[in-house]
């Protein structure tokens, strides 16, 4: 999970309610599609990147270069947002200049990737998930305590319409509905988890197909 998601989703929930949670429908449905459709193809062809698959599929190095070039450009743009978000948080927390925070986080990230390699990145991702779970749990307990308990928190959010779910309106102009969350996120998750190079590298670093699925 990127820093922009980790900090952006709580803000979304605070201002507009918990409907963003309905994105989970599409994310969960994408897992078996990726695991049983995309991953076996990469393993059976013994490719190490999704761009290698594109070259084999279309018998064209041009297709491979276009795909890798556009992904590199996208990654550079996304890294700006991904680096800025935690840097702003660190800057405010530690009282550091923003550029110093960016250098610290960037240096630590590069050092970890270089010394640990791809397998190290996978391990760090797993540890990050565990750490995020406990941090979110702690913050939830702290929030309940300051709001007067779980029931009081639930009542406040229900009165302000933050707990509304299951809106099956097909109107595409709505900010988010159950339908748009399911269809939109399913497509994004399948495209991202199944075709994005950073995920494909993780799959190919695992010893067996079964280990990826598990």
N, C-alpha and C positions, 0 to 999 in steps of 0.2 A: 504494500500500500504506500503510495507516495505521500509526501508531506502536504501537498496541496489538497489531497483527499482527506487526510487526517485532521487538517485544520478547517477545511472548507465545509465538510459535512456537518460538524457541530454548529457552525454558523447558520447553515441552511435549515437545520432542525429548529434552531432557536427562533428564527424569523418567520419561517413558513410551515413549520410542523414536520411530522415524521414521514411524510409521503415518499421522501427519497429512499426510505427503507424498502419500498416496493421494487427498487432496482434489483434487489436480491433475487426476485423471481427469475429474471433473465440471466443473472450470473450463475445461479444454481443449475438452471437448465442447460447452460452452455458447457458445464463440466463433462457430462457423459458424451456430448457431441465431440468435444475436443479429444477426450481420452480414447474413444473407440472409433473415431473417424480420422482425425488428423495425426495423432501420435503414431499409430501403426504404419502410416504411410512413410513418415520420416525414418522410422526404425527399419522398415523393410528395404527401403532404398539406400540405407546407410549414409544419409546425407548429414552434414554437420551444420548446415544453415538453410534457411528457407529460400535464400537466393540460389543456392545450388539446386534446390528442387525446381525452381522456376526455369533455370537453364536446361535441366533435363526435360521438363514438361514441354517447353516451347522450342527446345533445340536452338536457343538463341542467347548469346552472351549479352546482347543489347538489352534484352528483358531483365537479365540479372543485374546489369549495371544501373538501369533506370530505377529498379526497385530498391537497390542498396543505396543509391544516391538520394532518392526521395526520403528514405527512412533515416539516413544520416542527417538530412536537413531538418526533418521533423524532430529528431532527437535533440539536436542542438537548440531548437526553439523551446522544446519542452523542458530541457535542463535549466534554462533561464528561470522559468517559473518554479521548478522543483527546488532549485538552489536558493532562490530568493525567499521563499516562504519560511523555511527553518532559520535562515540567516536573520530575518527580521525578528523572529522570536528570540533567538540567541542574543541579538543586539540589545533588545529591550530588557531581557532578563539579566544579562551580565554587564550592561552599560558599555558595550564595545561599539566602535564605529561599524557601520554596516559593511564596509569593504573588508574589515578585519574578520568579521563573522563569516563572510563569503569565502575568504582564504582558508580559514580554519576548517570549515565543513568540507570544502572542496579538497583540501589536502588530506584530511582523514579518509574521505571516500576513495580517493585515488590510491592512497597507501594500502587500504584494506583490500581493494580489488587486485592490486599488483602482487601483494605478498600472499594473499589467499587463493588467487586464481578463481576460476569459475566455480569450483566446488566450495570455496570459501564464501562466495557470494550467496550460494544456495543455503549454506549453513546460517549465515547472517540473516537472510530473509526469514528463516524459520525462527531464529531467536528474536527477531524483531516482532514477529507475530505474537509470540508468547509474552514479550514485554508489553506490547500494546494492549493485550488482553488485561493484564494485571493493572496497568495504569488506568485504563478506561473503567475497570471495576472500582478502583480506589476513588476516582473522580466521581463516579455515580453515587457511591456511598457518602462521600463528602457533600455532594449536592443535596441528597436526601436529608442529611443531617441539618444543613443550614436552612432548608425549606420547611422543616417541621415534620419530616418523615415521608415515607413512600406514599401513603394514602393522600397526604396533603399535596405532594408534588403531582400525583395523578389527577387530583381534583382541579388544581390550577390549570394544568395543561389541557384537560378536557373542556373546561369552561372557555378557554381561549381558542379552541378549535385546532389545537396542535396534534391531536390524536386521530384525526379523520383519516380513514383508509378506505380502500375498495371503491374507488370511483371508476365505473366502467364506461364513462363518457368517451366517445370516439372523436371529440372535438380536438383537432390538432393545435388549436391556439391556447389551450389550457397549459399552465405552467408544468404540471405533471399529473397524470392519471394512471390508474392501474394498467390500462391498455398501452399507453405510450411507454410506461416504464418497462413493461414486459417485452414488447416488440423491439423497442429501441435498444434496450440494454442487452437483449439476447443477441442482436446483430453485432453490437459493439464488442461484446465479450467473446463471441466466436471468432470475430476478426482479430481481436487483440491476443487472446490466449492461444488461438490456433495458428495464427500466421505471423505474429510479431517476433522478430529475431531474438530479442532478449529472452522470451519465453521458450522458443524452440531450442536455444542453446542450453537452457536448464534441463529440458526434457532429454536432450541428447547426452547430457553429462551423467545421467542416471544409468546404473548398470543394466537394468532390464525394463521392458515395457510395463511390467507389473508394478515395479517400484514407482513409476511415474503416476500410474492410476491410483495407487494407494496413497 
